[in-house]
Amino acid sequence: MSPSNPNPFDDIVYRLMGIERGLSDLMEKLSSTQKSDDADELLTPEETAQTLKVSKVTVWDWSKRGILNPRRIGNKVRYLRSEVLSAARPKGGVMK
């Protein structure tokens, strides 16, 4: 608290306003980060099949043919949502 500001509550209000601004900035950064993270979400083979509107056997076949790029995490297989969606575009893989 500065000597020119004798009221301690003014100092508290000033500090709270700074905290609110900081929180607001953090929330904006977090929401933009979450949007980019959604594109890199990992999908199960079942979710991948639902996204592409195909069977799990087709997902497996496309993985073997290199159309889809599976990620192995332990004994589990996962697919990046962004790669699944790009493979589904007519110019690129599945829709040939």
C-alpha positions in Angstrom: 0.0 0.0 0.0 1.4 3.4 -0.9 1.3 6.4 1.4 -0.7 8.4 -1.2 -3.5 5.9 -0.9 -4.6 5.7 2.7 -7.6 3.4 2.1 -6.5 -0.2 2.1 -9.7 -1.3 0.4 -8.7 0.7 -2.7 -5.5 -1.3 -2.9 -7.4 -4.6 -2.5 -9.8 -3.6 -5.3 -6.9 -2.7 -7.5 -5.2 -6.0 -6.9 -8.5 -8.0 -7.5 -9.0 -6.2 -10.8 -5.5 -7.3 -11.8 -6.2 -10.9 -10.8 -9.5 -10.8 -12.9 -7.6 -9.6 -15.9 -5.0 -12.3 -15.5 -7.7 -15.0 -15.2 -9.5 -13.7 -18.2 -6.3 -13.9 -20.3 -5.6 -17.4 -19.0 -9.2 -18.5 -19.9 -8.7 -17.2 -23.5 -5.5 -19.1 -23.9 -7.0 -22.2 -22.5 -10.0 -22.1 -24.8 -7.8 -21.6 -27.9 -5.5 -24.5 -26.7 -8.5 -26.8 -26.3 -9.7 -26.0 -29.8 -6.4 -27.1 -31.3 -6.2 -30.2 -29.0 -9.6 -31.4 -30.3 -8.0 -31.9 -33.7 -5.3 -34.2 -32.1 -7.8 -36.2 -30.1 -7.1 -40.0 -30.2 -10.0 -42.1 -31.4 -10.6 -45.8 -30.9 -11.1 -48.0 -33.9 -14.8 -48.0 -33.1 -14.9 -44.2 -32.9 -12.9 -44.0 -36.2 -15.4 -46.3 -37.9 -18.3 -44.2 -36.7 -16.6 -41.0 -37.8 -16.0 -42.4 -41.3 -19.3 -44.2 -41.4 -17.6 -47.5 -42.2 -17.1 -50.8 -40.4 -14.3 -51.7 -38.0 -13.1 -54.2 -40.6 -12.8 -51.4 -43.2 -10.8 -49.3 -40.6 -8.5 -52.3 -40.1 -8.1 -52.8 -43.9 -7.4 -49.1 -44.5 -4.8 -49.2 -41.7 -3.1 -52.2 -43.4 -3.1 -50.4 -46.8 -1.7 -47.2 -45.3 -4.7 -45.0 -45.8 -5.1 -44.6 -42.0 -2.1 -44.3 -39.7 -2.7 -46.2 -36.4 -0.9 -45.3 -33.2 -0.1 -48.1 -30.8 -0.3 -47.2 -27.1 0.6 -50.3 -25.2 -1.7 -53.0 -26.7 -4.3 -50.4 -27.8 -4.7 -48.9 -31.3 -5.7 -45.3 -31.7 -6.1 -42.8 -34.6 -5.6 -39.1 -34.6 -8.9 -37.3 -35.4 -7.1 -34.8 -37.6 -5.6 -37.6 -39.7 -8.9 -39.5 -39.9 -10.7 -36.4 -41.1 -8.0 -35.6 -43.7 -8.0 -39.2 -45.0 -11.8 -38.8 -45.5 -11.4 -35.8 -47.8 -12.0 -36.7 -51.5 -8.6 -35.4 -52.6 -6.7 -37.6 -50.2 -7.2 -41.2 -49.3 -10.4 -42.9 -48.6 -12.7 -41.4 -51.2 -10.5 -42.4 -54.2 
